[in-house]
Amino acid sequence: MNAKNSPDGYGWVARGFHWIIALLIFTALGLGLYGSSLREGAASNLQKIFQVFSIHKTVGIAVLILALLRILWMLGQKKPRPLHPERKLETWLGEFVHWGLYTGMVVMPLSGWLIHSAAPGGFARILWPFGQRLPFIPENAELSERFATFHNTGWWLLVGLLVLHVAGALKHALIDRDETLVRMTRTMPQVSVEAAQPRSHLSNLLVALAFWAAIAVVAMVVTPEKEPQGGPEGIASTSAPAGSGAALASATPAEAAPAAAPETAPAAASASGTAPDYATTSDSGTASGYASDPDPSKPAPLWQVESGTLGISVKQAGAEVAGQFANWTAKIAYDPASQTGHVSVTIDTGSLTLGAVSDTAKGPEFLNTTQFPKATFEANLRPEDSAGWPHLAKGDLTIAGKTVIAELPFDVVVKGDKANASGSMTVDRRDFELGKTYGDESTVAFPVTISFDLDAKRQ
């Protein structure tokens, strides 16, 4: 079994590249079609959409790498002789389609990666341990839109080349009944004394590159610009053809998945209703002058959290997404008689799960957990009043280095030395400068609901 090409056929290296890449291309196309069909469904499909397009992107990167290796190998190989050299037009068309496909195998995955790199955010991540974004590509929604326009156009071209390639193979197998298809399935016995073709592969490659470059100019420069739709990484969502790789940038954030329970307080999204927007920006950075502050001369009893949940929810492209913090602690001092006290909550922001966009939520655009690994809430507890307002925890909420005065309404039920408390509040992400490149609510809404539910024991 020869690794190199011969005058009569292809070596096992070229054949291996051919069939592996073919399988990956059709897999990527199938995933694109499936993911696009899910995008037409209900919000419950969002998690699956991200999973499908993450795999789609990863398969595309695999095609890109293998295609580059295949081209490098082909440039160093002789071309097997044409079976019908007298058919000049047919021979030329076959060469053109082959090198158009070779180039498309690089250009199409690369354009998808450029969309992913330029789009603000990071939805539907590439499933590999290396970087997500290409170097020197700025996060710019307009630039991502231009890459998506080319990707959409190129998708149709690639499919057209595939159709011509398959049609040509079937013609040779069913009509001409020659060895064209056989040469790509097994090693051919060398019976020809004619030398392998000396024609330059480089000239064919340059022609194919020029062809794809012309398509890029038409798609990105000549084609009128469109307004971005759906948010920074959803700009191509309405223009992508079914199954197009451009749809990989259009999926919207998904439903959160459960996280493991911590020792101190396990977390899960636990919304207890939508509270008014109590949080206001603190000019001084600290909260003061709370109503019904506890009397320091009468320290309140301490309570140990036995179990609990701490969750967040936010609307992403109109669909509510629930997340949770797996690790957090709460130091609680509360006097049931006066219904006053103090609470100090410390949250490990890196323990957040938010479905397929967990990494994005924890990244530099939002929580920036590397620089700000902790969020805190220091608040005094105010009792219920005669007007029916619930207990209120009012104090400093600090997220990503920004502090606001926040008010958290909550209910508490005390039975002996046991107590249950639950509540929620809504804050504005802009107060903490979270998601500054998401200037409107088309992708990520401004309000974020924080909710909790805990059981505690009096110490």
C-alpha positions in Angstrom: 0.0 0.0 0.0 1.6 3.2 -1.2 1.4 6.4 0.8 2.2 8.5 -2.3 0.2 9.0 -5.5 1.1 7.0 -8.6 0.4 7.8 -12.3 -2.7 5.5 -12.0 -4.1 6.3 -8.6 -4.0 8.0 -5.2 -2.0 6.9 -2.2 -3.6 5.9 1.1 -2.7 9.3 2.6 -4.7 11.3 0.0 -7.6 8.8 0.1 -7.7 9.0 3.9 -7.8 12.8 3.8 -10.6 12.6 1.2 -13.0 10.4 3.1 -12.4 11.7 6.6 -12.9 15.3 5.5 -15.9 14.3 3.5 -17.5 12.7 6.5 -16.8 15.8 8.7 -18.2 18.2 6.0 -21.5 16.3 5.8 -21.6 16.1 9.6 -21.1 19.9 9.9 -23.8 20.5 7.3 -26.2 18.1 9.1 -25.6 19.8 12.4 -26.2 23.2 10.8 -29.5 22.1 9.3 -30.5 20.5 12.6 -29.5 23.6 14.7 -31.3 25.9 12.3 -34.5 23.9 12.7 -34.3 24.1 16.5 -34.0 27.9 16.2 -37.6 28.0 14.9 -38.9 26.2 18.1 -39.7 27.3 21.6 -37.3 28.7 24.1 -36.9 25.3 25.7 -34.7 24.4 22.7 -32.1 27.0 23.5 -29.8 24.7 25.5 -29.8 22.1 22.7 -29.2 24.9 20.1 -25.9 25.8 21.9 -24.8 22.2 22.2 -25.5 21.6 18.5 -23.7 24.7 17.3 -20.8 24.1 19.7 -20.3 20.7 18.0 -20.8 22.3 14.6 -18.0 24.8 15.2 -15.7 22.1 16.6 -16.2 19.9 13.5 -15.6 23.0 11.3 -12.2 23.6 13.0 -11.3 19.9 12.5 -12.1 20.3 8.8 -10.0 23.5 8.6 -6.9 21.7 10.1 -7.3 18.6 8.0 -7.8 20.6 4.8 -4.6 22.6 5.4 -2.7 19.4 5.9 -4.3 17.9 2.8 -3.4 20.8 0.6 0.2 20.8 1.9 0.4 17.1 1.1 -1.2 17.5 -2.4 1.2 20.3 -3.3 4.1 17.8 -2.9 2.4 15.1 -4.9 2.1 14.3 -8.6 -1.3 14.3 -10.0 -2.5 10.9 -11.3 -3.0 11.0 -15.1 -6.4 12.0 -16.3 -8.4 9.0 -17.6 -9.9 11.0 -20.5 -7.3 13.7 -21.5 -9.0 14.2 -24.8 -12.0 15.7 -22.9 -10.3 19.0 -22.2 -13.4 20.8 -20.9 -14.3 18.0 -18.6 -10.8 17.7 -17.3 -10.5 21.4 -16.7 -13.9 21.5 -14.9 -12.8 18.6 -12.7 -9.6 20.4 -11.7 -11.5 23.6 -11.0 -14.1 21.8 -8.8 -11.4 19.9 -6.9 -9.4 23.0 -6.0 -12.5 25.1 -5.4 -13.4 22.4 -2.8 -9.9 22.3 -1.3 -10.0 26.1 -0.9 -13.6 26.1 0.4 -12.6 23.5 3.1 -10.3 26.2 4.5 -12.2 29.4 3.7 -15.6 28.3 5.1 -14.5 27.1 8.5 -12.2 30.1 8.8 -15.0 32.5 8.0 -17.1 30.9 10.7 -14.2 31.2 13.2 -13.9 34.9 12.2 -17.6 35.4 13.0 -17.1 33.8 16.4 -14.0 35.9 17.0 -15.5 39.2 16.1 -18.9 38.7 17.8 -19.1 40.3 21.2 -20.0 37.6 23.7 -19.0 33.9 23.3 -22.1 31.8 22.8 -21.8 28.2 21.5 -18.1 27.8 22.3 -15.6 25.7 20.4 -15.1 22.4 22.2 -11.3 22.4 22.6 -8.8 23.5 25.2 -7.2 26.3 23.0 -8.3 29.9 22.5 -11.8 30.7 21.3 -10.9 33.8 19.3 -8.4 34.4 16.5 -5.7 36.9 17.4 -5.8 40.4 16.1 -9.6 40.2 15.4 -11.4 42.9 17.4 -14.8 42.3 19.0 -17.0 44.3 16.7 -20.6 43.5 15.8 -20.4 45.2 12.3 -17.2 43.2 11.4 -18.9 40.0 12.6 -21.8 40.8 10.3 -19.6 41.2 7.3 -17.9 37.9 8.0 -21.4 36.3 8.4 -22.5 37.8 5.0 -19.6 36.1 3.3 -20.2 32.8 5.2 -23.8 32.8 4.1 -22.9 33.3 0.5 -20.0 30.9 0.6 -22.3 28.2 2.1 -24.3 28.1 -1.1 -21.1 28.0 -3.2 -19.6 25.1 -1.2 -22.8 23.1 -1.6 -22.8 23.8 -5.3 -19.3 22.5 -5.6 -20.1 19.4 -3.6 -23.1 18.7 -5.9 -20.9 19.0 -9.0 -18.2 16.8 -7.4 -20.7 14.1 -6.5 -22.5 14.4 -9.9 -19.1 14.0 -11.6 -18.2 10.9 -9.6 -21.6 9.3 -10.4 -21.2 10.1 -14.1 -17.8 8.3 -14.2 -19.2 5.3 -12.2 -22.6 4.9 -13.9 -22.2 6.3 -17.4 -18.5 6.2 -18.3 -17.9 3.1 -16.1 -14.2 4.1 -15.7 -11.9 3.9 -12.7 -12.3 7.5 -11.5 -14.2 6.6 -8.3 -12.3 3.3 -7.8 -9.0 5.3 -7.6 -10.2 7.0 -4.5 -11.3 3.7 -2.8 -8.3 1.4 -3.2 -4.7 1.2 -4.4 -4.6 0.8 -8.1 -2.1 -1.6 -9.8 0.5 0.5 -11.7 0.0 -0.6 -15.3 0.7 2.7 -17.0 4.1 3.6 -18.2 3.1 7.2 -18.5 4.6 9.4 -15.8 2.5 11.2 -13.3 1.2 14.6 -14.6 3.8 17.4 -14.1 1.1 20.1 -14.1 1.6 22.7 -11.3 -0.8 22.3 -8.4 0.1 25.8 -7.3 -1.5 27.4 -10.4 -4.7 25.5 -9.6 -4.6 26.7 -6.0 -4.1 30.3 -7.0 -7.1 30.2 -9.4 -9.3 28.7 -6.7 -8.1 31.4 -4.2 -8.9 34.1 -6.7 -12.4 32.6 -7.2 -13.2 32.6 -3.5 -11.7 36.1 -3.1 -14.0 37.4 -5.8 -17.0 35.9 -3.9 -15.7 37.5 -0.7 -15.6 40.9 -2.4 -19.1 40.6 -3.8 -20.5 39.4 -0.5 -18.7 41.7 1.9 -18.2 44.9 -0.2 -20.7 45.0 -3.0 -23.6 43.6 -1.2 -25.5 46.4 0.7 -25.0 46.3 4.4 -27.7 45.1 6.7 -28.6 46.2 10.2 -27.3 43.7 12.8 -30.2 41.7 14.1 -30.7 40.0 17.4 -27.6 41.3 19.3 -23.9 41.0 19.1 -23.6 37.3 18.4 -27.0 36.9 16.8 -26.5 39.3 13.9 -26.6 36.6 11.3 -29.6 34.9 12.7 -32.2 35.9 10.1 -30.0 35.9 7.0 -28.4 32.5 7.4 -29.7 29.8 5.1 -30.9 26.6 6.7 -27.9 24.7 7.9 -25.5 27.5 7.2 -22.5 27.8 9.5 -23.4 31.4 10.0 -26.2 30.2 12.2 -23.5 29.1 14.7 -23.3 32.7 15.8 -27.0 33.2 16.1 -28.0 30.9 18.9 -29.3 32.6 22.1 -28.3 31.8 25.7 -29.8 28.7 27.1 -31.5 27.2 30.2 -29.2 26.6 33.1 -28.2 23.2 34.2 -28.1 22.1 37.9 -24.9 22.5 39.8 -23.4 20.3 42.5 -24.4 21.2 46.1 -21.7 22.9 48.2 -21.1 22.1 51.9 -22.3 25.4 53.2 -25.2 26.3 51.0 -26.1 24.5 47.8 -27.4 26.7 45.0 -30.1 26.5 42.5 -32.3 29.0 40.8 -35.2 29.7 43.1 -37.2 32.7 42.0 -39.8 33.8 44.6 -41.5 36.3 42.4 -40.2 39.5 40.8 -39.4 42.2 43.2 -39.4 45.9 42.4 -36.1 47.4 41.2 -34.8 48.6 44.7 -31.1 48.9 43.8 -29.8 52.4 43.3 -26.2 53.5 42.5 -24.3 54.5 45.6 -22.2 57.7 45.0 -20.1 57.1 48.1 -19.7 53.4 47.5 -21.2 52.6 51.0 -24.7 52.4 52.3 -25.7 54.4 55.4 -28.7 55.7 57.3 -30.7 52.5 57.1 -34.1 52.5 58.6 -34.4 50.3 61.8 -30.7 49.6 62.1 -30.1 47.1 64.9 -29.1 48.4 68.3 -25.4 47.5 68.8 -25.9 47.3 72.5 -28.2 44.3 72.0 -26.5 41.9 69.7 -28.9 39.7 67.8 -28.6 35.9 68.0 -26.5 34.2 65.3 -27.9 31.7 62.8 -26.1 29.0 60.9 -27.2 28.3 57.4 -27.9 24.5 57.0 -29.1 24.5 53.4 -30.1 27.0 50.8 -30.2 28.2 47.2 -28.9 31.4 45.6 -30.0 32.0 42.0 -30.2 34.6 39.3 -32.4 34.9 36.3 -32.2 37.2 33.3 -33.9 37.4 29.9 -31.7 36.5 26.9 -33.2 37.3 23.5 -36.6 37.4 25.2 -36.3 34.0 26.9 -35.7 33.7 30.6 -32.5 32.0 31.6 -31.9 30.8 35.2 -28.5 30.4 36.8 -27.1 29.5 40.2 -24.1 30.0 42.4 -22.8 26.7 43.8 -20.6 28.3 46.5 -21.6 31.0 48.9 -21.7 31.7 52.6 -24.0 33.9 54.8 -23.3 35.2 58.3 -26.7 36.0 59.8 -27.5 37.8 63.0 -31.3 38.1 63.5 -33.5 38.8 66.5 -37.0 37.3 66.0 -38.4 39.6 68.7 -37.4 42.9 67.1 -37.2 41.4 63.6 -33.9 43.2 63.1 -30.3 42.1 62.5 -27.5 42.0 60.0 -26.4 39.7 57.2 -23.1 39.4 55.4 -23.1 37.3 52.2 -20.0 36.3 50.3 -20.5 34.7 46.8 -17.9 32.8 44.8 -18.7 34.3 41.4 -16.7 31.6 39.6 -19.2 29.0 40.8 -22.0 30.4 38.6 -23.7 28.0 36.2 -25.8 29.6 33.4 -26.3 26.9 30.9 -24.3 27.1 27.7 -23.2 30.7 28.4 -21.6 30.1 31.9 -18.2 30.9 30.6 -19.4 34.1 28.9 -21.2 35.2 32.1 -18.0 34.7 34.1 -15.8 36.3 31.5 -14.3 39.8 31.3 -17.5 41.2 29.6 -19.7 40.4 32.6 -18.7 39.1 36.1 -15.0 39.0 35.3 -14.4 36.3 37.9 -10.7 36.3 37.3 -10.3 39.9 38.5 -13.3 39.9 40.9 -13.7 36.3 42.3 -16.1 37.5 45.1 -19.3 39.4 45.2 -20.7 40.6 48.6 -23.9 41.8 50.2 -23.6 43.6 53.5 -27.1 44.6 54.8 -29.1 45.5 57.9 -32.4 43.7 58.4 -35.6 45.8 58.8 -38.8 44.4 60.3 -42.1 44.0 58.6 -44.4 47.1 58.9 -48.1 47.6 59.5 -48.7 48.4 55.8 -47.9 44.8 54.9 -44.4 45.3 53.5 -42.2 42.3 54.2 -38.8 42.3 55.9 -36.2 44.2 54.1 -32.4 43.7 53.9 -30.9 47.0 52.9 -27.2 47.5 52.3 -24.2 47.4 50.0 -24.3 45.0 47.0 -20.8 44.7 45.4 -20.4 43.0 42.0 -17.4 43.2 39.7 -15.9 45.9 41.9 -19.0 48.2 41.7 -21.2 48.9 44.7 -24.8 49.9 44.8 -27.3 50.3 47.7 -29.7 47.4 47.3 -32.9 46.5 49.0 -33.9 42.9 49.2 -37.5 42.1 50.4 -37.8 38.7 52.1 -40.1 36.6 54.2 -39.0 34.7 57.3 -40.7 32.0 59.3 -39.2 31.1 62.7 -40.2 27.9 64.5 -38.2 27.5 67.7 -34.5 27.4 66.8 -35.2 26.8 63.1 -36.0 29.5 60.5 -36.7 29.6 56.8 -36.1 32.8 54.7 -36.7 33.5 51.1 -36.9 36.5 48.8 -35.8 38.2 45.6 -34.7 41.6 44.2 -34.1 43.0 40.8 -31.0 44.9 39.9 -29.8 46.6 36.7 -26.7 45.1 35.2 -25.7 48.5 33.9 -25.2 49.8 37.5 -22.3 47.3 37.8 -21.1 47.9 34.2 -21.8 44.4 33.2 -22.1 43.7 29.5 -21.2 47.2 28.4 -21.0 46.1 24.7 -24.6 44.9 25.0 -26.1 48.4 24.8 -29.7 47.4 24.4 -31.9 44.5 25.6 -32.1 42.6 22.3 -29.7 40.0 23.5 -29.3 40.5 27.3 -32.0 42.4 29.3 -30.9 45.0 31.8 -32.9 43.7 34.8 -31.3 40.7 36.7 -33.3 39.0 39.4 -31.4 37.7 42.4 -33.3 35.2 44.6 -32.6 33.0 47.6 -34.2 30.4 49.8 -32.4 29.1 52.9 -32.9 27.2 56.1 -31.0 28.2 59.2 -30.5 27.0 62.8 -30.1 29.3 65.8 -26.7 28.9 67.4 
